[in-house]
């Protein structure tokens, strides 16, 4: 332990850059024996799933993982499968996808209008309003796809925005990993000295608009000074965190079209639209966004996040996994084997990427456990069967230990037609944010 306490607001600084720190035992106000905070996540997949390949056939802890959920094998001990949850607010008599997106995290029907309006703040923003002042960013709303026009008289905003600050203001969706990383960790861009009177940077200094201006290089001296103030456990956490940042920076640099030598071959990274650094391959895009989210949680830059694997009604094709048709069209499977096979591949692909994220959380030591022990992440869809467009018996998972208060590795069959909002109440309570009512909730969902 250090000889004097370190403030929670301590950051590493250097040449105009600032870097938040991971949770460390030495940081106040956490006292000896205290625990890191619970991080909340709300992950969404569009267009429903193949329920026959999703839902376990038995309840309790002895269930076999069905085909879609098999990628969770390595983290199943910290995953709950929840059945019989429903969301009546997602229903509408003339449309399905837009009302689903506009109600999933809100628990009340959205307005059928080209001007979007929901009933109030989404559950992630309710949590952020209570704990957001304790972190640099109150909450993150992340996704992969931009918006799309709506249909049936509904605004397209409902399709691409699950998170709402109030009834008329959706939270801006972050889809660009480079922008997200810079927002979280770069702080004010360094200004190289101008020795020539022109626009050129000082020789030997990197341009501030490239990842060559590594935030880690800029804060190296501050990091060195901090290490001597930390105990051995905290030094290990700091090194692991900084190495994670370095890995993300390398990947972001690669997205800028740099050539990387691997095993004697020159591999040219994909070209990205307008130089924005967005990976061309879907899985790479998701992985990079979620790796940055791990760092955001690890550094306590935020404690609340939502993530959309695709906008509701997404028509993305996945030829790289043998699913070349439109996701939305395929979800209208008509029970055709070829459609069910493609949809199962898509559903499994999403779960595989989610499992990788959970595994990454599991590998980050924190407090008396891991970052996954101190997280609570919902994963699911507001539609069950994409062919039926039904909103009962939703495909829902809950991952993480919620501060080691939650036992996973189980399939829980909730009472029939239990409101999804009951789960929201339980999630917030497990994070130390109990509220009495939200949306159409009827009480907290028991996860015993």
Order of alpha helices (4+ residues) and beta strands (2+ residues): beta-beta-beta-beta-alpha-alpha-beta-alpha-beta-beta-alpha-alpha-alpha-alpha-beta-beta-alpha-beta-alpha-alpha-beta-beta-beta-beta-beta-alpha
